[in-house]
Amino acid sequence: MTSRNTLLSRIMQIEPLRRHSIVTLTAIISLTAIGFLSTMYFAHSVGESVLGAYFLFLAYFNTLNLLFDGGLGGAAVKRISEGREKNEYFTAVFVLRVFLVGVSIILLLFARSILENIDRSGAYSWLFIALIIGIFWNSVSNGNYGSGKVGLNQTCGFINSASCVIFQVIAVYLGFGVNGLAGGFVFGMIVATVIGFRFLDLKLKKFNIGHLKSIFSYSFWVFLASSGSLVFSYADTIIIGYFLETADVGIYRVAFQFTTAATFTTTAMRTVLFPKVSNWNANGELKMAENAFAKGITYSLMLAVPVFVGGILLGDKMLYFFYGESFAQGTQTFYILLVVQLVNVFMFLQTMYLNALNRPKESFKVTAVAAAANIALDFMLIPVLGILGAAVATLITMILNSFLAYIILKRIINLKLEFQEIRNVVIASLLMGLGVGCYRILVPLSNIWLTLIPVILGSVLYILLLLKLDTNIRDEVIQIGKQIGL
């Protein structure tokens, strides 16, 4: 116990931004690993059709959650992070969310015939339960996140996902299929809400019309911008479910999920930097935000580039052995989605910065154009190219979104990149790819174990090469190691 407390105290001595980044990245890697392993189990246990039905449930839930949340979550984080009248803003958002979910339940009852796919799968009733539980989970999560408790928020997110997966694995093993998967999703939110609430410092407090006006002035544009982001995340899934089979949805979403391994650091940077940038903007410290942007891009590419190279070389075999023969049909789609994740590094951070710098209107404008183009391209390409068409549509519109966000953001702050560090990342990735490519030529990848070997060796080779090439990264790793006593 003493050694554990000593390690914790050393970790707490690390500079806050760096410490939060480490905690967040660790949580994201752990969550993604759990997600990958559980999806592999589900793919082999229930197949692509049941998985497709569950992915449709998630798509509908997240779409409805956004529509009836109205951007309140983003507004809550923004206003609470500014540090003024936090309890009043927290209460106002909670009351509004209860009202909107109540309205959403009434509308869902009348829209049952429209949601034919989700109704036929047997998960329709879970939408109501998930939306109700989501009120409390989102309120607690946003309250802690806006208060600057990034590490706690990530820990609760980990608990949410871990509890969800444990429940789902047991339920699938017992034969509950889609209902078990949807029930696990709800169970995870309940557990994380209970734990997160214990550490919530905010209290319910009387608010006034001024708080509502302040929330709506921000949430309206966040809602519209988030709607665009939601299009990129779930419109293709819903449209695939409309034109194709649920099995195609399962194959597409598995390929998409697999590529998210490239976004660990991007997600960590977005999560950690938003409240920081918001605070820097409120206090006129834009220089700090500019430096953080450059560092955020570098750290995001540090993972995205080698994952892209390794995915191109090994993606077909990994899909075949990890998920099953039917999922290997999504190999070409997987390659396109790997490129999408590279573009995401810039798009995600740029749009996050626009919101954190209190420019949600500008964020909406660029996202709306790209989202409209994405829907149009989905309807044009999916009937012709299938799931490959969805991936191509996403790539084209992601590039458009990133370009438009860059044009606007560079007018607000001085955008710069760490070209030397990025060059080192690219060189290390290419050399790693050369080694992995030679392995594949010499060793036939005939089973999962022979496929895992180049993944592990490639990771080790890339890390050693990067530490050798980049003294700044090496020095930072050494500094963190010393601070925690390694």
C-alpha positions, 0 to 999 in steps of 0.5 A, spaced: 500 500 500 505 504 501 509 503 495 502 504 491 501 511 495 508 513 493 507 512 486 501 516 486 504 522 489 509 522 484 504 521 478 501 527 482 507 531 481 507 531 474 505 538 471 498 538 470 497 538 463 502 532 461 499 528 467 492 529 464 494 527 458 498 521 460 491 519 464 487 520 459 491 516 453 492 510 458 484 510 459 483 511 452 488 505 450 485 501 455 478 502 453 479 501 446 483 495 447 477 492 451 472 494 445 477 491 440 477 484 444 469 484 446 468 486 439 472 480 436 468 475 441 462 478 439 463 477 432 465 470 432 459 468 437 453 472 434 456 474 427 455 480 423 448 481 423 447 481 430 453 486 431 450 490 425 443 490 429 447 493 435 451 498 431 444 501 428 441 501 436 448 505 437 447 510 431 440 511 433 441 512 440 447 517 439 443 521 434 437 522 438 441 523 444 444 529 440 438 531 437 434 532 444 440 534 448 441 540 443 448 542 445 447 542 452 452 538 454 458 542 450 454 548 453 455 546 460 462 544 460 464 551 457 460 555 462 462 551 468 470 551 465 469 558 465 469 558 473 463 563 474 456 561 477 458 553 476 452 551 480 447 555 476 449 553 470 449 546 472 442 546 474 440 549 468 442 544 463 440 539 468 433 541 468 433 543 460 435 536 459 430 532 463 425 537 459 428 535 452 428 527 454 421 527 456 419 530 449 423 525 446 420 520 449 413 522 446 416 523 439 419 516 439 412 513 441 410 516 434 416 515 430 416 507 431 414 505 424 420 510 422 425 506 426 423 499 422 430 497 423 431 498 430 424 495 432 425 489 428 431 487 432 428 487 438 432 493 441 427 499 440 425 499 448 432 500 450 432 506 446 427 509 452 431 506 457 438 509 455 435 516 453 433 516 461 439 514 464 443 518 459 440 524 463 444 523 469 450 520 466 451 526 461 450 531 467 455 528 472 460 527 466 459 534 463 459 537 471 466 533 472 469 535 466 467 542 466 470 542 473 477 540 470 477 533 473 479 530 466 482 524 469 476 523 473 472 523 467 476 519 463 476 514 469 468 514 469 468 513 462 473 507 463 468 504 468 462 505 463 465 501 458 468 496 462 462 495 466 458 495 459 463 489 456 463 485 462 455 485 462 455 484 454 460 478 454 455 474 460 449 476 456 451 474 449 454 467 452 447 466 455 444 467 448 441 474 449 444 477 443 442 484 441 438 485 447 444 483 451 448 488 448 443 493 448 442 492 456 450 492 457 450 499 454 445 501 459 448 498 465 455 501 464 452 508 464 448 506 470 455 504 474 459 510 471 454 515 474 453 512 481 461 512 481 462 519 478 456 522 482 460 521 489 466 526 486 461 531 483 462 538 487 457 541 483 450 542 487 443 544 484 442 551 485 437 556 483 438 559 476 435 565 472 433 567 465 440 570 464 443 563 465 439 560 460 440 565 455 448 564 456 447 557 455 442 557 449 447 563 446 453 557 446 449 551 445 445 553 439 451 553 435 454 547 439 448 543 437 449 545 430 456 543 429 455 537 433 450 535 428 455 535 423 460 531 427 454 526 428 453 525 421 460 523 420 459 518 425 453 515 424 449 517 418 453 512 414 451 507 418 444 509 418 444 509 410 448 503 410 442 499 414 437 503 409 440 500 402 444 494 404 443 489 410 445 489 417 450 484 416 453 490 411 453 495 417 456 490 422 462 489 417 463 496 416 462 498 423 468 493 425 472 496 420 471 503 422 472 501 429 479 497 428 481 504 425 480 508 431 486 505 434 490 511 430 486 516 434 488 514 441 492 520 442 488 525 438 482 523 442 486 524 448 489 531 446 481 533 444 479 531 451 485 534 455 485 541 451 478 543 451 477 546 458 485 548 458 484 552 451 477 555 454 480 557 460 486 560 456 481 564 451 477 567 457 484 569 460 487 572 454 493 567 454 492 565 446 500 564 446 499 558 450 493 555 446 497 556 440 503 552 443 498 547 445 495 546 438 502 544 435 504 539 440 497 536 440 498 535 432 505 532 433 502 527 439 496 525 435 500 524 428 505 520 433 500 514 433 496 515 427 502 515 422 505 508 424 498 505 425 496 507 418 503 504 415 502 498 419 494 497 417 496 498 410 501 492 410 497 487 415 490 490 415 487 484 411 490 478 415 488 482 422 480 483 419 480 475 417 484 472 423 481 477 429 474 477 427 472 472 422 472 470 414 466 474 413 469 481 416 475 480 411 470 483 405 471 490 408 479 490 407 478 495 402 473 499 406 478 499 412 484 502 407 480 508 406 478 509 413 485 509 415 486 515 411 480 518 414 483 517 421 489 521 418 485 527 416 481 526 423 487 528 427 487 535 423 479 536 423 478 534 430 483 538 433 481 544 429 474 544 430 475 543 437 479 549 438 474 553 434 469 551 440 474 552 445 475 559 443 468 561 443 467 560 436 461 555 435 458 559 430 464 558 425 465 551 427 458 550 425 459 553 418 464 549 416 461 542 419 455 544 416 458 544 409 461 538 410 456 534 413 451 536 407 456 533 402 457 527 406 449 525 406 449 527 399 455 523 397 452 517 402 446 517 398 450 517 391 455 512 393 453 507 397 447 504 393 453 503 387 459 501 391 456 499 398 460 500 404 466 502 400 462 508 398 461 510 405 468 510 406 470 514 400 464 519 402 467 520 409 474 521 406 472 526 401 468 530 406 473 530 412 478 533 407 473 538 406 471 539 413 479 540 415 480 545 410 475 549 411 476 549 419 483 551 418 482 557 413 477 560 419 482 558 425 488 561 422 485 568 422 484 567 430 490 564 432 497 563 429 497 556 427 504 552 427 506 545 426 513 542 429 515 540 422 522 537 425 518 532 430 513 530 424 518 528 420 521 524 425 515 520 426 514 519 418 521 517 418 520 512 424 514 509 421 516 508 414 522 504 417 518 500 421 513 499 415 520 496 411 521 491 417 514 489 417 514 488 410 520 484 409 517 480 415 510 479 411 514 477 405 518 472 408 513 469 413 506 467 410 501 469 415 497 463 416 494 464 423 493 469 428 499 468 432 504 469 426 500 475 424 501 478 432 508 477 431 509 483 426 504 487 430 508 487 436 515 487 433 513 493 429 511 497 435 517 496 438 521 498 432 517 504 431 518 506 438 526 505 438 527 509 432 522 515 434 526 515 441 533 515 437 531 520 432 527 525 436 531 528 442 525 532 444 521 526 445 526 522 448 528 527 453 520 528 455 519 521 456 526 520 461 523 526 465 516 523 466 520 517 468 524 520 473 518 524 476 514 517 477 521 514 479 522 509 474 
